[in-house]
């Protein structure tokens, strides 16, 4: 909503303009909703109570809102992809072992 006290020629109340990560993007709207609806600790507790399959589903479904999409991986070699895959699997295995051990 425009400021009714502002007149043409006056100094702008926001000289930097609208932030690049506007709250009107899907990511911004999701962030605002979650910040108002849940405390970070409540969200973490809800997530921790999910079965592992649902945790993975939650992550996959929310990634498009929090990470930029990559158009391609042309710059990556097969070894780079294998290394990333190995790191992910090791992290998942360590996380699973920490819960059972």
PyMOL commands that set and color helices and strands:
alter all, ss='L'
color gray80, all
select helices_A, chain A and resi 26-37+40-49+52-66+78-100
alter helices_A, ss='H'
color red, helices_A
deselect
rebuild
show_as cartoon
